[in-house]
Amino acid sequence: MTGVQATNDGVVRSLAGWGRTAPTTARVLAPDQVDGVIAAVRGRTRRGVLARGLGRSYGDAAQNAGGLVLDLRRLDTVHSVDPDTRMVDVDAGVSLDALMRQLLPLGLFVPVTPGTRQVTVGGAIAADIHGKNHHVAGSFGNHVESLDLLCADGTVRTVGPGQDPELFWATIGGMGLTGIVLRARIRMSAVETAYCVVDTERADNLDDLMTRLAADDDRYTYSVAWFDTTTTGARMGRAVLTRGWSATRDQLPQRLRRAPFAFDAKELVSAPPVVPNGLLNRFSITAFNELWFRKAPRERRGEVQSIAQFFHPLDAVRDWNRVYGSRGFLQYQFVVPFGAEETLRQCVERLCASPYVSFLNVLKRFGAGNPAPLSFPTPGWTLAVDIPVADGLGRLLDELDDQVAGAGGRLYLAKDSRLSPAMVRRMYPRLDEWLAVRRAVDPDGVFTSDLSRRLML
């Protein structure tokens, strides 16, 4: 958040997503009690209301130009933890980082974590986040037993898979547009340690990578591959594949067994506040990709890594998004169904042959989706690339959009900053079903965002 201007009822701030591409200004309130959130919604403004957490959606999903944004980070109480049932009852403003620090000593871990711990529970629900274990555990919403939802009329409803399921599943992945999640009850995963056992291997190219993933991914709880977008021909998509499980205490080296739940994840460095545009260019990114591939072992089995090392390496760098310069970057993430491997290959070929180079590139396999109409994951291959904003990039991504939609795939709304309403309809065939629930619960459009206006949601 930048450009702060105080008012009598909050502050006016310039807000942007993690990609820093399209900042807009809104009035921001940060209530520390549920009553304050309810009062703000009942006092609605002409430009609507939106909840915001830690601002890690990449595009404009957590912005509301000219309207009211409720910063919920002060609603951060963990109300109860039951180690026997693995159930926790938490406020929406609690971060995954805080949950890990409190729950790991009890032998509990979050059921799903993305590539950062700096996500609130409310944001995890609104975006229905996924992680390296989607192929076996699904997305975050699969593990939510119930939630308290503040609706547009100022009432609070408790909803869940068995209680008002239509509204519940419309809220899971609904990008904060069905109401404000105030509190949630979530089932955690049981673990014996705060470590993972990791297998690492290198793949020579994209076909080799996909073959390895398809052959034995189901043996692993967690699986992800970094791949190179600066190589072409026989080396196109060369990759480093890392997969693993939660470590048991007996699998730890002796020196770690004395404190198996030690979790001391720290920010080691901070990106400078101002980074010159163009620092991440074809030369620097190609050099980085070469180094990253070469430093990985050809094959290594059974390495013990900490949770922070395995899941969240970028969290060690505060404000790492600044390295892309003032123009920012786009994270382009799509999924195409199994059987559409040729489309995936064509998209990678197009990216590799383009003048736009990506610093961070990830390929994973998704398992079964859930009943949420706007949930992103569906069985298939999901690819994500981080691309610095540059002239003409939109034309390339429009081409990729068309290929993805034509194969029955979709883009992730939590990463998006540029899709069109027509393309969203092609990609999300259950959109009208979701819209019907949204209009029933919020007929006046109280909950709104820059994303919802852009996509006509």
C-alpha positions as CSV (number, residue, x, y, z in Angstrom):
1,M,0.0,0.0,0.0
2,T,1.3,3.4,-0.9
3,G,0.2,7.0,-1.2
4,V,-1.5,7.3,2.2
5,Q,-3.9,10.2,2.9
6,A,-5.7,10.4,6.2
7,T,-9.5,11.0,6.4
8,N,-11.9,11.0,9.3
9,D,-13.1,7.5,8.5
10,G,-10.0,5.7,7.3
11,V,-7.1,6.5,5.0
12,V,-7.0,6.9,1.3
13,R,-4.4,4.6,-0.2
14,S,-3.1,3.5,-3.5
15,L,-3.5,-0.3,-3.7
16,A,-1.9,-2.7,-6.1
17,G,-1.7,-6.5,-6.4
18,W,1.6,-8.4,-5.9
19,G,2.4,-7.8,-9.6
20,R,2.3,-4.0,-9.1
21,T,0.7,-3.5,-12.5
22,A,-2.4,-1.4,-12.1
23,P,-2.7,0.5,-8.8
24,T,-5.9,2.3,-7.9
25,T,-7.0,4.4,-5.0
26,A,-9.6,3.5,-2.3
27,R,-10.6,4.4,1.2
28,V,-9.1,1.8,3.6
29,L,-10.4,0.9,7.0
30,A,-8.7,-1.6,9.3
31,P,-11.3,-2.7,11.9
32,D,-10.1,-4.8,14.8
33,Q,-13.6,-6.2,15.7
34,V,-16.3,-8.0,13.8
35,D,-18.8,-5.2,14.7
36,G,-16.6,-2.7,12.9
37,V,-16.7,-4.8,9.7
38,I,-20.5,-5.2,9.9
39,A,-20.9,-1.5,10.5
40,A,-18.8,-0.7,7.5
41,V,-20.8,-3.0,5.2
42,R,-24.1,-1.6,6.5
43,G,-22.8,1.9,5.8
44,R,-22.0,0.9,2.2
45,T,-20.6,3.3,-0.3
46,R,-21.6,4.0,-3.9
47,R,-18.5,2.2,-5.2
48,G,-19.0,-0.8,-3.0
49,V,-17.0,-2.7,-0.3
50,L,-14.2,-5.3,-0.6
51,A,-12.2,-7.2,2.0
52,R,-8.4,-7.4,1.6
53,G,-5.8,-9.5,3.5
54,L,-2.0,-9.5,2.8
55,G,-2.4,-8.4,-0.8
56,R,-0.8,-11.5,-2.4
57,S,-3.2,-11.8,-5.3
58,Y,-1.1,-10.8,-8.3
59,G,-3.7,-8.7,-10.2
60,D,-6.6,-6.4,-9.3
61,A,-8.7,-8.9,-7.2
62,A,-8.1,-7.0,-3.9
63,Q,-8.5,-3.5,-5.2
64,N,-11.7,-1.4,-5.3
65,A,-11.1,1.9,-7.1
66,G,-13.0,4.8,-5.5
67,G,-14.7,2.5,-3.0
68,L,-14.1,1.1,0.4
69,V,-11.5,-1.6,1.2
70,L,-11.6,-3.4,4.6
71,D,-8.1,-4.5,5.7
72,L,-8.9,-7.5,7.8
73,R,-5.4,-8.3,9.1
74,R,-6.3,-7.1,12.6
75,L,-8.9,-9.9,12.9
76,D,-6.2,-12.4,13.7
77,T,-7.3,-14.5,16.6
78,V,-6.9,-18.3,16.7
79,H,-10.0,-19.1,18.7
80,S,-9.5,-22.8,19.3
81,V,-7.3,-25.8,18.3
82,D,-8.3,-29.4,18.8
83,P,-5.3,-31.6,18.2
84,D,-7.4,-34.8,18.3
85,T,-9.8,-33.8,15.5
86,R,-7.2,-31.5,13.8
87,M,-9.9,-28.8,13.7
88,V,-9.0,-25.1,14.2
89,D,-11.3,-22.1,14.5
90,V,-9.7,-19.0,13.2
91,D,-10.4,-15.4,12.2
92,A,-10.1,-14.6,8.5
93,G,-7.1,-12.3,9.1
94,V,-4.9,-15.0,10.5
95,S,-2.0,-15.7,8.1
96,L,-0.8,-19.1,7.1
97,D,2.6,-18.1,8.6
98,A,1.0,-17.5,12.0
99,L,-0.9,-20.8,11.8
100,M,2.2,-22.7,11.0
101,R,4.1,-21.2,13.9
102,Q,1.3,-21.9,16.4
103,L,0.3,-25.4,15.1
104,L,3.5,-27.1,14.2
105,P,4.5,-27.7,17.9
106,L,1.1,-29.5,18.2
107,G,1.9,-31.8,15.3
108,L,-0.4,-30.0,12.9
109,F,0.2,-28.4,9.5
110,V,-1.9,-26.4,7.1
111,P,-3.6,-28.8,4.6
112,V,-2.7,-26.7,1.6
113,T,0.0,-24.0,1.2
114,P,0.9,-22.0,-1.9
115,G,4.4,-20.8,-2.6
116,T,4.1,-18.2,0.2
117,R,3.1,-18.3,3.8
118,Q,2.0,-14.7,3.6
119,V,-1.6,-15.3,2.8
120,T,-4.6,-14.9,5.1
121,V,-7.2,-17.5,5.8
122,G,-9.8,-15.3,4.2
123,G,-7.7,-14.8,1.1
124,A,-7.0,-18.6,0.9
125,I,-10.7,-19.2,0.9
126,A,-11.6,-16.5,-1.6
127,A,-9.0,-17.6,-4.1
128,D,-9.3,-21.4,-3.2
129,I,-5.6,-21.6,-3.1
130,H,-3.7,-24.7,-4.2
131,G,-0.3,-26.1,-3.5
132,K,2.1,-28.9,-4.4
133,N,-0.3,-31.5,-3.1
134,H,-3.4,-30.8,-5.1
135,H,-3.1,-34.1,-6.9
136,V,-3.7,-35.9,-3.5
137,A,-5.4,-33.3,-1.2
138,G,-7.3,-30.9,-3.5
139,S,-7.4,-27.1,-2.8
140,F,-7.9,-25.1,0.4
141,G,-11.7,-25.1,0.2
142,N,-11.8,-28.9,0.4
143,H,-10.6,-28.6,4.0
144,V,-13.0,-25.9,5.2
145,E,-15.7,-27.4,7.4
146,S,-17.7,-24.2,7.8
147,L,-17.3,-20.4,7.7
148,D,-19.0,-17.3,9.0
149,L,-19.9,-15.1,6.0
150,L,-20.9,-11.4,6.4
151,C,-23.6,-10.8,3.7
152,A,-24.6,-7.7,1.9
153,D,-27.6,-7.1,4.2
154,G,-25.3,-7.0,7.2
155,T,-26.3,-10.4,8.6
156,V,-23.7,-13.1,9.3
157,R,-24.5,-16.6,8.0
158,T,-22.7,-19.8,8.9
159,V,-22.3,-21.9,5.8
160,G,-20.6,-25.1,4.9
161,P,-20.8,-28.1,2.6
162,G,-23.8,-29.4,4.5
163,Q,-25.3,-26.0,5.4
164,D,-26.3,-23.6,2.6
165,P,-23.9,-25.4,0.3
166,E,-24.6,-23.3,-2.8
167,L,-23.5,-20.1,-1.0
168,F,-20.6,-22.0,0.6
169,W,-19.2,-23.2,-2.7
170,A,-19.8,-19.9,-4.4
171,T,-17.7,-18.3,-1.7
172,I,-14.9,-20.8,-2.1
173,G,-12.9,-19.3,-5.0
174,G,-15.5,-16.5,-5.3
175,M,-12.8,-13.8,-5.0
176,G,-14.6,-12.1,-2.1
177,L,-17.7,-11.2,-4.1
178,T,-20.3,-13.2,-2.3
179,G,-19.6,-11.6,1.1
180,I,-16.8,-11.2,3.7
181,V,-15.4,-14.3,5.4
182,L,-15.1,-13.4,9.1
183,R,-14.1,-16.7,10.6
184,A,-13.5,-20.3,9.5
185,R,-13.2,-23.8,10.8
186,I,-10.6,-25.8,9.0
187,R,-9.3,-29.3,9.3
188,M,-5.5,-29.4,9.5
189,S,-3.1,-32.2,8.5
190,A,-1.2,-34.3,11.1
191,V,2.6,-34.2,10.9
192,E,5.5,-35.6,13.0
193,T,8.0,-32.9,12.1
194,A,8.5,-29.5,10.5
195,Y,10.6,-31.1,7.7
196,C,10.1,-32.8,4.4
197,V,11.9,-35.7,2.7
198,V,12.6,-34.5,-0.8
199,D,13.7,-36.3,-4.1
200,T,15.2,-34.1,-6.7
201,E,15.9,-34.9,-10.4
202,R,16.6,-33.1,-13.6
203,A,14.6,-33.6,-16.8
204,D,16.3,-32.9,-20.1
205,N,13.2,-31.2,-21.7
206,L,9.5,-30.7,-21.4
207,D,8.6,-34.2,-22.8
208,D,11.0,-35.8,-20.4
209,L,9.5,-33.8,-17.5
210,M,5.9,-34.7,-18.4
211,T,6.8,-38.3,-18.7
212,R,8.4,-38.4,-15.3
213,L,5.4,-36.6,-13.7
214,A,2.8,-38.8,-15.3
215,A,4.7,-42.0,-14.3
216,D,4.9,-41.8,-10.6
217,D,3.6,-38.4,-9.2
218,D,1.0,-40.3,-7.1
219,R,3.8,-41.7,-5.0
220,Y,4.5,-38.3,-3.6
221,T,2.4,-36.0,-1.4
222,Y,4.1,-32.9,-2.8
223,S,5.3,-32.4,-6.3
224,V,6.4,-29.4,-8.4
225,A,8.8,-28.7,-11.3
226,W,10.7,-25.6,-12.2
227,F,11.3,-25.4,-15.9
228,D,13.4,-23.2,-18.2
229,T,11.7,-20.9,-20.8
230,T,15.0,-19.6,-22.3
231,T,16.0,-22.8,-24.0
232,T,14.6,-24.1,-27.3
233,G,14.9,-27.1,-29.5
234,A,15.8,-30.4,-27.9
235,R,16.4,-28.6,-24.5
236,M,13.1,-26.7,-24.5
237,G,11.5,-26.9,-21.0
238,R,14.5,-28.6,-19.3
239,A,13.5,-28.8,-15.7
240,V,14.3,-29.5,-12.0
241,L,11.7,-31.7,-10.4
242,T,11.3,-31.8,-6.7
243,R,8.9,-34.1,-4.9
244,G,8.5,-35.3,-1.4
245,W,6.6,-36.1,1.8
246,S,6.3,-34.8,5.3
247,A,9.2,-36.3,7.2
248,T,8.7,-38.7,10.2
249,R,10.8,-38.2,13.2
250,D,12.8,-41.3,12.5
251,Q,13.7,-39.9,9.1
252,L,15.4,-36.8,10.6
253,P,19.2,-36.8,11.1
254,Q,20.1,-37.1,14.8
255,R,20.8,-33.4,15.2
256,L,17.3,-32.5,14.2
257,R,15.4,-35.1,16.3
258,R,15.9,-33.1,19.5
259,A,13.5,-30.4,18.2
260,P,11.6,-32.0,15.3
261,F,9.0,-29.1,15.2
262,A,11.5,-26.3,15.1
263,F,10.3,-23.7,12.7
264,D,12.3,-20.5,12.5
265,A,11.6,-19.2,9.0
266,K,13.1,-15.7,8.6
267,E,13.3,-13.0,6.0
268,L,17.0,-13.1,5.2
269,V,17.2,-10.1,2.9
270,S,15.0,-7.3,1.5
271,A,14.7,-6.2,-2.1
272,P,15.7,-2.5,-2.5
273,P,12.8,-0.1,-2.5
274,V,13.7,1.1,-6.0
275,V,15.0,-1.3,-8.7
276,P,15.8,-0.1,-12.2
277,N,13.5,-1.2,-15.0
278,G,15.1,-3.8,-17.2
279,L,17.2,-5.4,-14.5
280,L,15.4,-8.7,-15.3
281,N,16.1,-9.0,-19.0
282,R,16.9,-11.8,-21.4
283,F,20.6,-11.8,-20.5
284,S,20.1,-11.9,-16.7
285,I,17.2,-14.3,-16.7
286,T,19.0,-16.7,-19.1
287,A,22.0,-16.6,-16.9
288,F,19.9,-17.3,-13.8
289,N,18.1,-20.2,-15.5
290,E,21.4,-21.8,-16.5
291,L,22.7,-21.5,-13.0
292,W,19.5,-22.8,-11.4
293,F,19.4,-25.9,-13.7
294,R,23.1,-26.7,-13.4
295,K,23.2,-26.4,-9.6
296,A,20.5,-29.0,-9.2
297,P,21.7,-32.6,-8.8
298,R,21.0,-35.0,-11.7
299,E,19.3,-37.1,-9.1
300,R,19.2,-36.9,-5.3
301,R,17.0,-39.0,-3.1
302,G,15.9,-38.6,0.5
303,E,17.2,-35.1,1.3
304,V,15.7,-33.6,4.4
305,Q,14.5,-30.0,3.9
306,S,12.8,-27.5,6.2
307,I,9.2,-26.5,5.4
308,A,10.4,-23.0,4.6
309,Q,13.1,-24.3,2.2
310,F,10.8,-26.7,0.4
311,F,7.6,-24.7,0.2
312,H,8.4,-21.0,0.5
313,P,12.0,-20.2,-0.7
314,L,10.9,-16.7,-1.9
315,D,9.6,-15.7,1.5
316,A,13.2,-15.3,2.6
317,V,13.3,-12.2,0.4
318,R,11.1,-9.4,1.6
319,D,9.2,-7.6,-1.2
320,W,10.9,-9.7,-3.9
321,N,8.3,-8.4,-6.3
322,R,10.2,-5.1,-6.5
323,V,13.0,-6.7,-8.6
324,Y,10.7,-6.4,-11.6
325,G,10.9,-2.6,-11.5
326,S,8.2,0.0,-11.5
327,R,6.3,-1.5,-14.5
328,G,5.7,-4.7,-12.5
329,F,5.1,-8.2,-13.8
330,L,2.3,-10.7,-14.6
331,Q,2.0,-14.2,-13.3
332,Y,0.3,-16.1,-16.1
333,Q,-1.2,-19.3,-14.8
334,F,-3.4,-21.7,-16.7
335,V,-4.6,-25.3,-16.5
336,V,-5.4,-27.6,-19.4
337,P,-7.0,-31.0,-19.1
338,F,-5.1,-34.3,-19.3
339,G,-5.2,-35.2,-23.0
340,A,-4.3,-31.6,-24.0
341,E,-0.6,-32.1,-23.7
342,E,-0.1,-30.8,-27.3
343,T,-1.7,-27.5,-26.3
344,L,0.6,-27.2,-23.3
345,R,3.6,-27.9,-25.5
346,Q,2.5,-25.3,-28.0
347,C,2.1,-22.7,-25.3
348,V,5.6,-23.4,-23.9
349,E,7.0,-23.3,-27.4
350,R,5.4,-19.9,-28.0
351,L,6.7,-18.5,-24.7
352,C,10.2,-19.8,-25.4
353,A,10.3,-18.3,-28.9
354,S,8.9,-14.9,-27.8
355,P,11.0,-11.9,-26.7
356,Y,9.4,-12.1,-23.3
357,V,11.4,-14.1,-20.8
358,S,10.2,-15.5,-17.5
359,F,12.1,-15.6,-14.2
360,L,10.0,-18.2,-12.4
361,N,8.3,-21.1,-14.2
362,V,6.4,-23.9,-12.6
363,L,4.6,-27.0,-13.9
364,K,2.4,-29.3,-11.8
365,R,-0.4,-31.8,-12.1
366,F,-3.8,-31.1,-10.6
367,G,-6.1,-33.8,-9.3
368,A,-9.9,-33.7,-9.0
369,G,-11.6,-30.3,-8.6
370,N,-14.2,-29.5,-6.0
371,P,-17.8,-28.3,-6.4
372,A,-17.0,-24.5,-6.4
373,P,-18.0,-23.0,-9.7
374,L,-15.1,-20.5,-9.8
375,S,-12.4,-22.8,-8.3
376,F,-9.4,-22.8,-10.6
377,P,-8.0,-26.3,-10.3
378,T,-9.4,-29.0,-12.5
379,P,-7.7,-32.3,-13.5
380,G,-4.8,-31.6,-15.8
381,W,-1.5,-29.7,-16.2
382,T,-1.1,-26.3,-14.6
383,L,1.7,-24.0,-15.8
384,A,2.7,-20.6,-14.2
385,V,5.2,-18.1,-15.5
386,D,6.3,-14.7,-14.1
387,I,6.8,-12.2,-17.0
388,P,8.1,-8.6,-16.6
389,V,5.6,-6.2,-18.2
390,A,6.8,-5.0,-21.6
391,D,5.2,-3.6,-24.7
392,G,3.3,-6.1,-26.8
393,L,3.1,-8.7,-24.0
394,G,-0.7,-8.5,-24.0
395,R,-0.9,-9.7,-27.6
396,L,1.1,-12.8,-26.8
397,L,-1.0,-13.6,-23.8
398,D,-4.2,-13.1,-25.8
399,E,-3.0,-15.8,-28.2
400,L,-2.3,-18.1,-25.3
401,D,-5.7,-17.4,-23.8
402,D,-7.3,-18.6,-27.0
403,Q,-5.3,-21.8,-27.1
404,V,-6.0,-22.6,-23.4
405,A,-9.7,-21.9,-23.8
406,G,-9.9,-23.9,-26.9
407,A,-8.5,-26.9,-25.1
408,G,-11.0,-26.6,-22.3
409,G,-8.6,-24.9,-19.9
410,R,-8.8,-21.7,-17.8
411,L,-6.7,-19.0,-16.1
412,Y,-6.4,-18.5,-12.4
413,L,-8.4,-15.4,-11.4
414,A,-6.2,-14.7,-8.3
415,K,-3.3,-14.2,-10.7
416,D,-5.1,-12.4,-13.5
417,S,-5.0,-8.7,-14.4
418,R,-6.0,-8.6,-18.0
419,L,-8.6,-11.2,-19.0
420,S,-11.8,-10.1,-20.9
421,P,-15.4,-10.9,-19.8
422,A,-15.9,-13.0,-23.0
423,M,-12.8,-15.1,-22.3
424,V,-13.8,-15.7,-18.7
425,R,-17.1,-17.1,-19.9
426,R,-15.3,-19.4,-22.2
427,M,-13.0,-20.6,-19.5
428,Y,-15.5,-21.0,-16.6
429,P,-18.6,-22.8,-18.0
430,R,-20.3,-22.6,-14.6
431,L,-20.1,-18.8,-14.4
432,D,-23.8,-18.3,-14.8
433,E,-24.5,-20.7,-11.9
434,W,-22.1,-18.7,-9.7
435,L,-23.6,-15.4,-10.9
436,A,-27.1,-16.6,-9.9
437,V,-25.9,-17.2,-6.3
438,R,-24.1,-13.9,-6.2
439,R,-27.1,-11.9,-7.3
440,A,-29.4,-13.7,-4.9
441,V,-27.2,-12.9,-1.9
442,D,-26.0,-9.5,-3.1
443,P,-28.6,-8.0,-5.5
444,D,-27.3,-4.5,-5.2
445,G,-23.7,-5.4,-5.9
446,V,-22.4,-4.2,-2.5
447,F,-19.3,-6.4,-2.7
448,T,-17.2,-5.3,-5.7
449,S,-13.6,-5.0,-6.9
450,D,-11.6,-3.8,-9.8
451,L,-11.5,-7.4,-11.0
452,S,-15.3,-7.8,-10.8
453,R,-15.9,-4.6,-12.8
454,R,-13.3,-5.6,-15.4
455,L,-14.8,-9.0,-15.9
456,M,-18.4,-8.0,-15.4
457,L,-18.9,-10.4,-12.5
